[in-house]
Amino acid sequence: MTHDAQKYPNPDEFKPERFLREDGSLTSDTMPLAFGLGRRMCAGQHLADAALWIAITSFLATFSIQKSLDEHGSEIPVVPKFSTGLIMFVDFLLYYSSLLISCCFSHPETFPCQIVPRLQDASVERLTQLTGLGPSESVNINFEPNADIVAEQS
């Protein structure tokens, strides 16, 4: 479905521009295959989309992903490569065994890169707070009737 050469010329090449119009806006071509189709569509699709969006944007707001440098200080070019693999899982249940083949997964191969904090003087604690991975400061708000709203940091 996603490798239709008539719809996407060279479907195995990484070309994100195929999803952009000439004015730079996104096309409406979306295929949420990861969440299933039709009556068997995942009920948590919108929650998963929102959680991934928050995690990715928090990470990208906190860190910059840059090309790695070689020993001469020149950037190492990134050549996107994808590999496929068959994940097999053998499950022995009580008196019988079943071989469960999950599916073929296409995944990017590893490549050299640098992940650099955008705030150079930030501590590890502050960076984990900014990404949402660590404890954050709590704020207590007093909502008593006829009272001014007061925020107290703890």
TAPE-V588112 format. One record per pair of residues at least 6 apart in sequence whose C-alpha atoms are under 6 Angstrom apart, sorted by sequence separation. I is the first residue (numbers start at 0). GAP is how many residues later the second one is. D is the distance in Angstrom with one decimal. If there is no record, write none. Layout:
I	GAP	D
I	GAP	D
//
This chain:
4	6	5.9
19	6	4.7
34	6	5.7
68	6	4.5
127	6	4.8
18	7	5.9
19	7	5.6
34	7	5.1
67	7	5.8
68	7	5.6
90	7	5.6
128	7	5.5
141	7	5.7
2	8	5.2
18	8	5.4
66	8	5.9
67	8	5.6
141	8	5.6
89	9	4.8
140	9	5.7
140	10	4.6
88	11	5.5
139	11	5.7
139	12	5.3
87	13	4.9
138	13	5.8
138	14	4.8
85	18	4.7
84	19	5.6
84	20	5.7
83	21	5.6
83	22	4.4
82	23	5.6
82	24	5.7
81	25	5.4
81	26	4.3
80	27	5.9
81	27	5.5
80	28	5.7
67	44	5.7
67	45	4.5
66	46	4.8
67	46	5.5
65	47	5.8
66	47	6.0
65	48	5.1
64	49	5.7
64	50	4.7
63	51	5.7
63	52	5.2
62	53	5.4
62	54	4.4
62	55	5.1
61	56	5.7
58	72	5.4
57	73	5.0
//
